[in-house]
């Protein structure tokens, strides 16, 4: 008999503020939340607890009752900004009648598998009288033209990359850089931001290809939280997902925005049936924006957890 089931889940809450008690939650703004004892009273050391939240419709929702003795691990995760991967192609040698080709190999295109690769290219054939800047200009024009075939792109811009030039004449260099998170993202759609890609050049005389910024997806970015909302709220939100057409629920279930930044709290625990030997492992993720007062709200939740679990159990997120 399989041990996996509906009880082995990970729930997700995106909050805007931590309030003092249940009355403040009912009177508060949408997506406010509060950590309380399972009976609705204030938290206390060793006491079973729940997370309560006011949704956008004014309803009060809650997590499972979490027994303190069943908590396996709790951690706080501070927001880390993403960095954009960037290559520079410099020291180009002008070889007349040579075809210069820029190869951008994107991993994970169309799925989460790194083996699904997508090759996009730019071309320029040098002629007599060209200098390095002419080659760079030609490659930029070709790359923009080829990426203009992508959804939402124009003749000069696209959602995934920027192609630019540094220097002039003999010092001209091509810069290829991934773009930052865009707006209007839907969690069930493939993102247009590529952090996993490589760049190479084909030419008679090989230029200097430099990875000038390694790139990082960051932690707690708006894109990540929107995706987590969509995929982790399947059991408690859009339970039918795409089986309810034309009444599908699209977009964030709570309050995250692609351009936002979030601090996170991860709680791992288990439930154990009264007459069963097996344990059903569960997780609860709390995301709160770093906003104008970066960590005050999330640190308030952390303080409550430390009251329940013991001082120093969860690290405070520094401003």
Secondary structure, 3 states (H helix, E strand, C coil): CCCCCCCCCEEEEEECEECCCHHHHHHCCCCEEEEEECCCCCCCCCCCEEEEEECCCCCEEECCCECHHHEEEEEEECCECCECCEEEEECCCCCCCCEEEEEEEECCCCCCCCCCCEEEEEEEECCCCCCHHHHHHHHHHHHHHHHCCCCCCCCCCCCCEEEEEECCHHHCEEEEEECCCCCCCCCCCCCCCCCCEEEEEECCCCCEEEEEECCECCECEHHHHHHHHHHHCCCCCCCCHHHHCCCCCCCCCCCCCCCCEEEEEEEEEEEECCCCCCEEEEEEEEEEECCCCCCHHHHHHHHHHHHHHCCCCCCCCCC
